[in-house]
């Protein structure tokens, strides 16, 4: 299998212990996670977090929203995992784990 073949697939990642303390910034809470690969580069692998929770600070007109009225919304985000922090990648060769066709598939889930 080539790394480029992983794009669009649900993949299990095992990340190194040294990045564990930085993962919550990206709303990743374990060094083992399932995620959809959105790109492969020399530097690492892009994965999608379809429900990154982000505070909304500006309204549609670009005006700052007062802190007491700010809300959090779920937005689609992409995260670059650098190769040096990836200990292992697993792709399952089963039709149910092939190219994502349904947004309800369990992308970006902590492996339990």
N, C-alpha and C positions, 0 to 999 in steps of 0.2 A: 504494500500500500504506500502511496505517496502522500505527503502531508497536504498537498493541494486538494487531494480527494476528500479531505475532512470538511471542507467548506460546506456549510449548510447542514451538517450532521450534528447530532447530539453525541457528545464525547465526555468521557470521564477523565478528569484531571487529578493528578496527585501532585501537590505543590510542596516545595521545600519548607522546612521548619523556619528558616531564617526570614521568610516573608510573612509568617503567621500574624505578627503584631500589626502589620500594615493592611491586612485584608479587610477589616471592618470599614475602612474608608471607602472601599468599593462595594460595600454591603455584601461581602463574602465572609462567612463566619466559620469556615472550616477549610483545612488544606486539601480536602477531598470534595470535589463538586462536579456535577453534571452541568454542561453548558453547550450551547450551540456555537460552533466555530463560524465566525463571519469573515475571517481572512487569515492568511499565513504570510509572514514577512521574514526577512533575515533576522530581525530583532526578536521576534516571538510570534505568538498566536493571539489574534483578536477573538474575543468571545462576547456574546450578547447577554446583557442583563435586561430582560424585557420589562422589569418592574422596579427600576431604581427609584427610590423615594427621594424626591428633591423638593426643597422648599421653594415656593414661588414668591419672589420678592418684588416683581414688577407687574403692572397691569398691561392690558393690550396697547395702551398709549405710551408705554415706556415710563410711567410714573411709579415711583417707589411706593409700595403698599406699606402702611403702618404695621409694625411688628405684631400687634394684637389681632390683625386681620389676615396675616400671612397664613397660608395653608400649604400642606405637603401634598404633592401629586406623584403618581407613578409615571415615569417616563422611560422610554427605551434608551439604553446606553450601551456603549461598546467599551470593553476594557482590554488593554494590551497586557498579556502575560509574557514577560521576558523569558527567553529560553533558560536563563540561568536559574530561574525559580521553579521550573517545571521538572519534576522528578520522573513523571510518567504520564502517558496518554493512552487511553483505551477506547477503541471504537468497536462497537458490536456489529457483526455482520448478520443482521437479522432485519427483515423488511420493516419491522416495527420501529427500528432505530435508524433507518436510512434518512434520506433528505427530508427535512421538516416540511410537512404539508399542512399542519394544524397548529395554530398558535396555543392550543391548550396542552400540548405535549410538555413534559416536565423539564423544560430548559432552565438552566441556572438554579439547580437545586442542590442542596447539601446532600452528599451521599451518606446514607445511614445504614 
